[in-house]
């Protein structure tokens, strides 16, 4: 985390977190696709956990966009 000294630096930090959260949500989408491609078991619990994590990340993005 870099120094926060003014409005621009705060906006920059928020943008960086927005990008990180978006990247993480995208990675979870990729993970979900890989899990769905497995044919050797029931992964519904894991898929539900991934869906919940994605939901929370998207909620965080929405909050960042509202500020």
Secondary structure, DSSP 8 states (H G I E B T S, - for coil): -----SHHHHHHHHHHHHHHHHHHHHHHHHHHHHHHH--SS--HHHHHHHHHHHHHHHHHHHHHHH-
